[in-house]
């Protein structure tokens, strides 16, 4: 009997026969992402508790079988749920979907990794809560914990999601169990409230890493404000855009604009509004200039700025409005301010939506389904996200690079600048194509590599990595990689947890 067969027998005993999956169709589905992958998965494990996670990892250690954990597996554009190495058993944590704690006054929610943005929003609404959790532009069925651990960005006052979490429960690859902050002290009254605890803070070690499996996390919630107005304005040309970048940075720094707001280029807005106009272009790609110009007429310009104003009352809200309108003054079209939504029902107050998933279907000839699933529908989709200083000059320099390179590969530069903080922007570019068109996977991957190389060469480095970056090397100028590898060796001596993830251990060969 092979090591894998022995491990499978023990996993079935620990988790139950139905929760150790080896059916070929299920494995093939799990091996599919929104770009080409070659990794093979021998089994899918579905633990239902922290103890079952611990048991599963101990079995993996004993038999030397690598394991790759995912929450909901909707990491679309970064690799979905495909492991970075061949031969990893996929540990899906979707059965661990309990909401474990909530406090309305102290504004927190404690969850397991299977809890999604849709579930959390529905639960808080059912409680009649005045609180909300920051939602994201991705799938409403994405995991809260999975997104936070990838340091995803969201809409609303807690845009930097991982900065607003604490109290992690973690299972190490050896099966050992630890908790962060004050959660490790018996009877602590502040476990969900105080992030740092005593001594070194461990929380950050488990984001974008392969050092442990997070099985519980507390999210700090924001309170719905009586005054909320979404705003939108079109910017005709890039000179006016980058001037507004500088003006809005000042409003972010002084607190007029709290949380996230966005700068979208015309192609991003076009790809959310509809799919590629194959009929109008007679099948020609990439998008001709005349077709884009027609869309710009409706949009009102080459770029759009959107966000929301939050205030505890209308009087303060009116002050914020005046400051925003002054910063955006001088554009040909007036700023549009939406009505105050009833009961705060807005994406900027925690209402999740799948609307942005339209982008993944941009180049597909079949219509977008009611229930989008880019892996299933063979959408080609790759994200590239880098950090940029929050100045108009830096934004212009980075955007110039990001707009030029996709066109060299016959792809459209779908771009956005997201306000991650008053000091830093995320430049986020989506490469959308059709995986059913021969050669497109290879072309999109080559485009991603060229784009990443050019941006890094200009000083703009990634905010997160996916499988599309496998084999790329980010040169560091210090000893951090060696230190992280020593930590990895200490907590995962057999190298069985997510080998190849974020370059802490090399991928395994089969």
C-alpha positions as CSV (number, residue, x, y, z in Angstrom):
1,X,0.0,0.0,0.0
2,X,1.4,3.4,-1.0
3,X,1.8,6.4,1.4
4,X,-1.2,8.1,-0.3
5,X,-3.4,5.0,0.1
6,X,-2.5,4.8,3.8
7,X,-3.2,8.5,4.2
8,X,-6.6,8.2,2.4
9,X,-7.7,5.4,4.6
10,X,-6.8,7.4,7.8
11,X,-8.4,10.6,6.4
12,X,-11.6,8.6,5.7
13,X,-11.6,7.4,9.3
14,X,-11.0,10.9,10.7
15,X,-13.4,12.8,8.5
16,X,-15.9,10.2,7.3
17,X,-16.1,8.5,3.9
18,X,-18.2,11.2,2.2
19,X,-15.7,13.9,3.0
20,X,-12.7,12.4,1.4
21,X,-13.3,12.8,-2.3
22,X,-11.4,11.0,-5.0
23,X,-14.0,10.9,-7.9
24,X,-12.2,12.0,-11.1
25,X,-14.9,14.5,-12.1
26,X,-14.7,16.3,-8.8
27,X,-10.9,16.4,-8.9
28,X,-10.9,17.7,-12.5
29,X,-13.2,20.5,-11.5
30,X,-10.9,21.4,-8.6
31,X,-7.9,21.4,-10.9
32,X,-9.5,24.1,-13.1
33,X,-8.7,27.9,-12.9
34,X,-9.3,30.9,-15.0
35,X,-6.0,30.3,-16.8
36,X,-3.9,27.3,-17.8
37,X,-2.8,25.0,-14.9
38,X,-1.2,21.6,-14.9
39,X,-1.3,20.6,-11.2
40,X,-3.1,17.3,-10.3
41,X,-5.0,16.8,-7.0
42,X,-5.2,13.2,-5.6
43,X,-8.0,13.9,-3.1
44,X,-10.2,16.6,-1.6
45,X,-10.6,16.7,2.2
46,X,-13.6,18.4,3.8
47,X,-13.0,18.8,7.6
48,X,-15.9,20.2,9.6
49,X,-14.0,21.4,12.7
50,X,-10.7,22.6,14.0
51,X,-10.1,19.1,15.5
52,X,-10.6,17.5,12.1
53,X,-8.2,20.0,10.6
54,X,-5.6,19.0,13.2
55,X,-6.2,15.3,12.6
56,X,-5.9,15.8,8.8
57,X,-2.6,17.6,9.0
58,X,-1.1,15.1,11.5
59,X,-2.0,12.3,8.9
60,X,-0.4,14.4,6.1
61,X,2.7,14.8,8.2
62,X,2.9,11.1,9.0
63,X,2.7,10.0,5.4
64,X,4.5,13.0,3.7
65,X,1.4,14.0,1.6
66,X,1.3,17.8,0.9
67,X,-2.0,19.6,1.6
68,X,-3.3,22.9,0.2
69,X,-6.0,24.6,2.2
70,X,-8.7,26.8,0.7
71,X,-11.9,28.4,2.1
72,X,-14.5,28.8,-0.6
73,X,-12.1,28.4,-3.5
74,X,-13.2,31.5,-5.3
75,X,-9.8,33.1,-5.7
76,X,-10.7,33.8,-9.3
77,X,-8.0,35.5,-11.3
78,X,-5.3,34.3,-8.9
79,X,-5.6,30.5,-9.3
80,X,-9.0,29.6,-7.9
81,X,-8.5,26.6,-5.7
82,X,-5.7,25.0,-7.7
83,X,-2.6,24.2,-5.5
84,X,0.8,25.6,-6.4
85,X,2.3,22.1,-6.6
86,X,1.4,18.8,-8.1
87,X,0.1,16.1,-5.8
88,X,-1.4,18.3,-3.0
89,X,-4.5,17.0,-1.3
90,X,-7.0,19.9,-1.4
91,X,-8.3,20.8,2.0
92,X,-11.6,22.6,1.5
93,X,-12.9,24.4,4.6
94,X,-16.4,25.2,3.4
95,X,-18.1,22.9,5.9
96,X,-16.7,25.1,8.7
97,X,-19.2,27.8,8.2
98,X,-20.4,28.8,11.6
99,X,-20.7,32.4,13.0
100,X,-19.2,32.0,16.4
101,X,-19.6,35.4,18.0
102,X,-21.1,38.8,17.6
103,X,-21.3,41.9,19.7
104,X,-23.4,44.8,18.5
105,X,-22.0,47.4,20.9
106,X,-18.3,46.5,20.5
107,X,-18.9,45.9,16.7
108,X,-17.3,42.5,15.9
109,X,-18.1,39.2,14.3
110,X,-16.2,36.0,14.8
111,X,-16.4,33.4,12.0
112,X,-15.0,30.2,10.6
113,X,-13.4,30.0,7.2
114,X,-16.5,28.8,5.3
115,X,-18.5,31.9,6.2
116,X,-19.0,34.0,3.0
117,X,-19.7,37.7,2.5
118,X,-23.2,36.8,1.4
119,X,-23.8,34.7,4.5
120,X,-22.4,37.3,6.9
121,X,-24.5,40.1,5.4
122,X,-27.7,38.0,5.5
123,X,-27.0,37.0,9.1
124,X,-26.3,40.6,10.3
125,X,-29.5,41.7,8.5
126,X,-31.5,39.0,10.2
127,X,-30.3,40.2,13.6
128,X,-31.4,43.8,12.8
129,X,-27.8,44.9,13.2
130,X,-26.7,48.4,12.5
131,X,-23.3,47.1,11.7
132,X,-21.7,45.8,8.5
133,X,-18.7,44.0,7.2
134,X,-16.7,45.6,4.3
135,X,-17.6,43.8,1.2
136,X,-15.4,43.2,-1.9
137,X,-15.7,43.6,-5.7
138,X,-15.4,39.8,-6.1
139,X,-17.8,37.0,-5.6
140,X,-20.4,37.4,-2.8
141,X,-19.7,33.7,-2.1
142,X,-16.0,34.3,-1.3
143,X,-14.8,33.6,2.2
144,X,-14.3,36.4,4.7
145,X,-11.2,34.7,6.1
146,X,-9.8,33.6,2.8
147,X,-10.0,37.2,1.4
148,X,-8.6,38.7,4.6
149,X,-5.6,36.3,4.6
150,X,-4.8,37.3,1.0
151,X,-5.0,41.0,2.2
152,X,-7.8,41.7,-0.2
153,X,-9.3,45.2,-0.5
154,X,-12.9,46.2,0.1
155,X,-15.5,48.9,-0.2
156,X,-16.2,51.1,2.7
157,X,-14.3,52.5,5.7
158,X,-12.4,49.3,6.4
159,X,-11.0,49.0,2.9
160,X,-7.8,47.4,4.2
161,X,-9.6,44.4,5.5
162,X,-6.7,42.6,7.3
163,X,-6.0,45.7,9.3
164,X,-9.5,45.2,10.9
165,X,-9.2,41.6,12.2
166,X,-7.8,39.9,15.3
167,X,-8.0,36.8,17.4
168,X,-6.9,34.2,14.8
169,X,-7.1,30.5,15.6
170,X,-4.4,28.6,13.7
171,X,-3.5,25.0,13.1
172,X,0.2,24.5,12.3
173,X,1.3,21.9,9.7
174,X,2.3,19.7,12.6
175,X,-1.2,19.7,14.0
176,X,-0.3,22.1,16.8
177,X,-2.8,24.7,17.7
178,X,-2.3,28.4,18.6
179,X,-4.3,31.5,19.0
180,X,-3.1,35.1,18.5
181,X,-3.4,38.2,20.7
182,X,-5.3,37.8,24.0
183,X,-7.2,34.8,22.6
184,X,-4.4,32.6,23.9
185,X,-5.2,33.5,27.6
186,X,-7.9,31.6,29.4
187,X,-11.1,33.7,30.0
188,X,-9.7,36.8,28.2
189,X,-12.4,39.4,28.0
190,X,-10.6,41.2,25.2
191,X,-9.8,38.4,22.8
192,X,-12.0,39.8,20.0
193,X,-11.1,43.4,20.7
194,X,-7.4,43.8,21.2
195,X,-5.2,42.7,18.3
196,X,-1.7,42.9,19.7
197,X,-1.9,40.9,23.0
198,X,1.4,40.6,24.8
199,X,4.8,40.1,23.2
200,X,5.4,39.6,19.4
201,X,2.3,39.8,17.3
202,X,1.8,36.6,15.2
203,X,-1.2,37.6,13.1
204,X,0.7,38.8,10.1
205,X,2.7,35.5,9.8
206,X,-0.4,33.8,8.6
207,X,-1.5,36.2,5.8
208,X,-0.2,35.4,2.3
209,X,1.8,32.5,3.7
210,X,1.9,28.7,4.1
211,X,2.7,28.7,7.8
212,X,-0.7,27.5,9.2
213,X,-4.4,26.9,8.5
214,X,-6.6,29.7,10.0
215,X,-9.8,28.2,11.4
216,X,-11.3,31.2,13.2
217,X,-11.0,35.0,12.9
218,X,-12.7,38.0,14.4
219,X,-13.7,40.9,12.1
220,X,-14.2,44.4,13.4
221,X,-17.4,45.8,11.9
222,X,-18.3,49.3,10.9
223,X,-21.5,51.1,11.9
224,X,-24.0,52.2,9.2
225,X,-24.1,55.9,9.0
226,X,-27.4,57.9,8.8
227,X,-25.9,59.9,5.9
228,X,-24.4,58.0,3.0
229,X,-24.2,59.3,-0.5
230,X,-22.5,57.6,-3.4
231,X,-20.8,59.8,-5.9
232,X,-19.7,59.5,-9.5
233,X,-18.0,61.7,-12.1
234,X,-16.5,61.2,-15.5
235,X,-13.1,62.5,-16.4
236,X,-12.5,63.3,-20.1
237,X,-8.8,63.0,-20.2
238,X,-5.8,61.7,-18.2
239,X,-4.4,65.2,-17.5
240,X,-7.5,66.0,-15.6
241,X,-7.6,62.6,-13.9
242,X,-4.2,62.8,-12.3
243,X,-4.8,66.3,-11.1
244,X,-7.9,64.9,-9.3
245,X,-5.8,62.1,-7.9
246,X,-3.8,64.7,-6.0
247,X,-6.8,66.6,-4.9
248,X,-8.6,63.5,-3.6
249,X,-5.5,62.3,-1.8
250,X,-5.7,65.4,0.3
251,X,-9.3,64.7,1.2
252,X,-8.4,61.1,2.1
253,X,-5.6,62.3,4.3
254,X,-7.7,64.8,6.2
255,X,-10.6,62.4,6.7
256,X,-13.1,63.9,4.3
257,X,-13.1,60.7,2.3
258,X,-13.1,57.7,4.7
259,X,-12.3,54.3,3.2
260,X,-12.2,53.3,-0.4
261,X,-12.9,55.2,-3.6
262,X,-12.1,54.2,-7.2
263,X,-10.7,55.4,-10.5
264,X,-11.8,53.2,-13.3
265,X,-10.7,53.5,-16.9
266,X,-13.2,53.3,-19.8
267,X,-12.4,49.6,-20.6
268,X,-13.1,48.5,-17.1
269,X,-16.4,50.3,-17.1
270,X,-17.2,48.8,-20.5
271,X,-16.4,45.3,-19.4
272,X,-18.7,45.6,-16.4
273,X,-21.5,47.1,-18.4
274,X,-21.5,44.5,-21.2
275,X,-19.5,41.8,-22.9
276,X,-17.2,42.3,-25.9
277,X,-19.1,43.7,-28.9
278,X,-18.3,40.9,-31.3
279,X,-21.2,41.6,-33.6
280,X,-20.3,45.3,-34.0
281,X,-16.6,44.5,-34.6
282,X,-17.3,41.5,-36.9
283,X,-15.2,39.4,-34.5
284,X,-12.2,41.6,-34.6
285,X,-10.0,41.8,-31.4
286,X,-8.6,43.7,-29.6
287,X,-11.3,46.4,-29.3
288,X,-11.0,48.9,-32.1
289,X,-10.6,52.6,-31.1
290,X,-13.9,53.6,-32.7
291,X,-15.9,51.1,-30.6
292,X,-14.3,52.4,-27.4
293,X,-15.0,56.0,-28.4
294,X,-18.7,55.1,-28.8
295,X,-18.7,53.8,-25.2
296,X,-16.9,56.8,-23.9
297,X,-19.7,59.1,-25.2
298,X,-22.1,57.4,-22.8
299,X,-19.6,57.2,-20.0
300,X,-18.6,60.8,-20.4
301,X,-14.9,60.4,-20.6
302,X,-11.8,58.1,-20.5
303,X,-12.0,57.6,-16.7
304,X,-14.7,57.5,-14.0
305,X,-14.3,58.3,-10.3
306,X,-16.7,56.8,-7.8
307,X,-17.0,56.3,-4.0
308,X,-19.2,57.3,-1.1
309,X,-19.4,60.0,1.6
310,X,-20.2,58.8,5.1
311,X,-21.4,61.0,8.0
312,X,-23.3,60.7,11.3
313,X,-25.7,63.4,10.3
314,X,-26.9,65.5,7.3
315,X,-25.2,68.7,8.6
316,X,-21.7,67.1,8.5
317,X,-22.6,65.3,5.3
318,X,-23.3,68.7,3.6
319,X,-19.8,69.9,4.6
320,X,-18.2,66.8,3.1
321,X,-20.2,67.3,-0.1
322,X,-18.9,70.8,-0.5
323,X,-15.3,69.7,0.0
324,X,-15.7,66.9,-2.5
325,X,-17.4,69.1,-5.1
326,X,-14.7,71.7,-4.7
327,X,-12.0,69.0,-5.3
328,X,-13.7,67.8,-8.4
329,X,-14.6,71.2,-9.8
330,X,-13.7,72.1,-13.3
331,X,-14.8,68.9,-15.0
332,X,-17.1,69.2,-18.0
333,X,-19.9,67.1,-16.5
334,X,-21.2,67.7,-13.0
335,X,-20.6,65.2,-10.1
336,X,-23.5,62.9,-9.6
337,X,-24.6,62.3,-6.0
338,X,-26.9,59.4,-5.4
339,X,-29.9,59.5,-3.0
340,X,-29.4,58.4,0.6
341,X,-30.2,54.6,0.3
342,X,-33.0,53.2,2.4
343,X,-31.7,51.3,5.4
344,X,-28.2,51.9,4.2
345,X,-28.5,49.2,1.5
346,X,-25.3,50.0,-0.5
347,X,-22.1,48.2,-1.5
348,X,-20.4,50.8,0.6
349,X,-22.3,49.5,3.7
350,X,-21.7,45.8,3.3
351,X,-24.2,44.7,0.6
352,X,-22.3,42.0,-1.5
353,X,-22.8,41.7,-5.2
354,X,-21.7,39.5,-8.1
355,X,-22.0,42.4,-10.6
356,X,-18.3,42.8,-11.2
357,X,-17.9,39.2,-12.3
358,X,-19.2,40.3,-15.7
359,X,-15.6,41.3,-16.4
360,X,-14.5,37.6,-16.4
361,X,-16.9,37.0,-19.3
362,X,-15.7,40.0,-21.4
363,X,-14.3,38.0,-24.3
364,X,-16.7,35.0,-24.0
365,X,-19.1,34.7,-27.0
366,X,-21.8,32.9,-24.8
367,X,-23.9,35.2,-22.6
368,X,-23.0,35.6,-18.9
369,X,-25.1,33.1,-16.9
370,X,-27.4,34.1,-14.0
371,X,-25.0,32.3,-11.6
372,X,-21.5,33.2,-12.8
373,X,-18.7,30.7,-12.3
374,X,-15.6,31.6,-14.3
375,X,-13.8,28.3,-13.7
376,X,-16.8,26.3,-14.9
377,X,-17.4,28.5,-17.9
378,X,-13.7,28.6,-19.1
379,X,-13.4,32.3,-18.7
380,X,-9.8,33.5,-19.1
381,X,-9.0,35.9,-16.3
382,X,-5.8,37.0,-14.7
383,X,-5.3,39.8,-12.1
384,X,-2.2,41.9,-11.8
385,X,-2.1,44.2,-8.7
386,X,0.7,46.5,-7.6
387,X,1.2,49.2,-5.0
388,X,1.6,52.8,-6.2
389,X,2.3,55.9,-4.1
390,X,-0.8,58.0,-3.9
391,X,0.2,61.0,-6.1
392,X,-0.9,62.0,-9.5
393,X,2.6,61.8,-10.9
394,X,3.2,58.2,-9.7
395,X,-0.3,57.2,-10.8
396,X,0.4,58.6,-14.3
397,X,3.7,56.7,-14.6
398,X,2.3,53.4,-13.5
399,X,-0.9,53.7,-15.6
400,X,1.2,54.5,-18.7
401,X,3.1,51.2,-18.3
402,X,-0.1,49.2,-17.6
403,X,-2.0,50.6,-20.5
404,X,0.8,50.0,-23.1
405,X,1.8,46.4,-22.4
406,X,-1.6,44.6,-22.8
407,X,-2.1,46.1,-26.2
408,X,1.2,44.6,-27.4
409,X,-0.4,41.2,-26.7
410,X,-3.7,41.9,-28.3
411,X,-5.6,42.4,-25.0
412,X,-7.5,45.3,-23.5
413,X,-6.0,47.2,-20.6
414,X,-8.8,47.0,-18.0
415,X,-7.5,49.3,-15.3
416,X,-8.4,50.6,-11.9
417,X,-6.7,52.6,-9.2
418,X,-8.1,51.7,-5.8
419,X,-7.5,53.8,-2.7
420,X,-6.0,51.4,-0.3
421,X,-5.0,54.2,2.2
422,X,-4.4,57.9,2.1
423,X,-0.8,57.2,1.1
424,X,-1.0,54.2,-1.2
425,X,-3.0,53.2,-4.3
426,X,-3.5,49.7,-5.7
427,X,-3.1,49.7,-9.5
428,X,-5.3,46.7,-10.5
429,X,-5.3,45.4,-14.0
430,X,-7.5,42.5,-15.3
431,X,-6.5,40.5,-18.4
432,X,-9.7,39.0,-19.7
433,X,-9.9,36.5,-22.6
434,X,-11.5,33.3,-23.8
435,X,-9.8,30.0,-22.8
436,X,-11.7,28.3,-25.6
437,X,-9.7,30.3,-28.2
438,X,-6.5,28.4,-29.1
439,X,-3.3,30.0,-27.9
440,X,-5.0,32.6,-25.6
441,X,-3.9,31.0,-22.4
442,X,-0.2,31.2,-23.4
443,X,-0.6,34.8,-24.8
444,X,-2.3,36.0,-21.6
445,X,0.4,34.4,-19.4
446,X,3.1,36.0,-21.5
447,X,1.4,39.4,-21.1
448,X,1.1,39.0,-17.4
449,X,4.8,38.2,-17.1
450,X,5.8,41.2,-19.2
451,X,3.5,43.4,-17.3
452,X,4.8,42.3,-13.9
453,X,8.4,42.6,-15.0
454,X,8.0,46.1,-16.4
455,X,6.1,47.4,-13.3
456,X,8.6,45.9,-10.9
457,X,11.4,47.4,-12.9
458,X,9.7,50.8,-12.4
459,X,9.5,50.2,-8.7
460,X,5.8,49.0,-8.5
461,X,5.7,45.6,-6.8
462,X,2.8,43.2,-6.3
463,X,0.3,43.4,-3.5
464,X,-0.6,39.7,-3.8
465,X,0.5,36.8,-6.0
466,X,-1.3,33.9,-7.6
467,X,-0.4,30.8,-9.5
468,X,0.1,33.0,-12.6
469,X,3.3,34.3,-10.9
470,X,4.8,30.8,-10.4
471,X,8.4,30.8,-11.4
472,X,8.7,34.5,-11.1
473,X,11.4,35.8,-8.7
474,X,11.0,39.0,-6.7
475,X,14.5,40.0,-5.8
476,X,14.9,41.2,-2.2
477,X,17.7,43.3,-0.9
478,X,17.7,41.9,2.7
479,X,17.7,38.6,4.5
480,X,13.9,38.3,4.9
481,X,13.5,35.3,2.6
482,X,16.1,33.3,4.5
483,X,14.5,34.2,7.8
484,X,11.0,33.3,6.6
485,X,12.3,30.0,5.3
486,X,13.8,29.2,8.7
487,X,10.4,30.0,10.3
488,X,8.7,27.7,7.7
489,X,11.2,24.9,8.5
490,X,10.4,25.3,12.2
491,X,6.6,25.1,11.9
492,X,6.5,22.7,8.9
493,X,9.5,20.5,9.1
494,X,8.2,18.1,6.4
495,X,7.2,20.9,4.1
496,X,3.7,19.5,3.7
497,X,1.5,22.7,3.9
498,X,1.0,24.5,0.5
499,X,4.5,23.9,-0.9
500,X,5.4,26.6,-3.3
501,X,3.0,29.2,-1.9
502,X,4.5,32.6,-1.7
503,X,8.0,31.1,-2.3
504,X,8.6,29.9,1.3
505,X,9.2,26.4,0.0
506,X,9.9,25.2,-3.5
507,X,7.1,23.5,-5.4
508,X,7.2,19.7,-5.3
509,X,7.9,17.7,-8.4
510,X,6.1,14.5,-9.1
